Amino acid sequence: VRKVSATFGDGSATQYDITHNLNTNDVHVAVFRTSGAFDEILCDVSRPTVNAVRLNFAVAPTSNQFRAVVVG
């Protein structure tokens, strides 16, 4: 099992591509807050390529509000 993680959010974008370079669409993605309760949140996840996942939000995350972990 391989893992890649990234912190993201800039206050304006509602879509983020997280590059994982695992060369597969068979990945699990978890997104959680980087402060407070560190609770996992739900967002739309797609897999546009075998090396990236795309996360979409209804409201733009604030600066470094979330962390994504991709496991594959």
C-alpha positions in Angstrom: 0.0 0.0 0.0 1.3 3.4 -1.0 0.1 6.8 0.4 0.3 10.4 -0.7 -1.0 13.4 1.3 -1.4 17.1 0.6 -2.7 20.2 2.4 -4.8 22.5 0.2 -7.2 25.5 0.2 -6.7 29.1 -1.0 -10.0 30.8 -0.2 -11.1 31.1 -3.9 -10.8 27.8 -5.8 -13.5 25.2 -5.5 -11.6 22.5 -7.4 -8.3 20.9 -6.5 -6.3 18.3 -8.3 -4.1 16.2 -6.0 -1.3 14.4 -7.9 -0.4 11.0 -6.4 1.6 9.3 -9.2 0.4 5.9 -8.1 -0.4 4.9 -11.8 -3.9 3.6 -10.9 -7.5 4.7 -10.5 -7.9 2.1 -7.7 -7.3 4.6 -4.9 -9.2 5.6 -1.7 -9.4 9.3 -0.9 -10.0 10.8 2.6 -10.3 14.6 3.2 -10.2 16.0 6.7 -9.9 19.4 8.4 -6.4 20.5 9.4 -7.6 22.1 12.7 -10.2 21.7 15.4 -11.7 18.2 15.5 -9.8 17.1 12.4 -13.0 15.5 11.3 -13.4 13.9 7.9 -15.4 15.9 5.4 -17.4 14.9 2.3 -16.7 16.4 -1.1 -17.0 15.2 -4.7 -14.1 13.0 -5.7 -13.3 12.0 -9.3 -10.3 10.3 -10.9 -9.5 12.2 -14.1 -6.2 10.3 -14.7 -4.4 7.3 -13.2 -2.0 9.8 -11.4 -4.4 12.3 -9.9 -7.7 12.8 -8.1 -9.9 15.8 -8.4 -11.7 17.3 -5.3 -14.7 19.6 -5.8 -16.4 21.8 -3.2 -19.5 23.9 -3.1 -17.7 26.6 -1.2 -14.0 27.4 -1.5 -11.9 26.1 1.3 -9.9 28.7 3.3 -6.1 28.7 3.2 -4.8 25.2 4.0 -8.2 24.3 5.5 -8.1 20.6 4.4 -5.7 17.7 4.0 -6.2 14.9 1.5 -4.8 11.4 1.9 -4.7 9.2 -1.2 -4.1 5.5 -0.6 -3.6 3.0 -3.4 
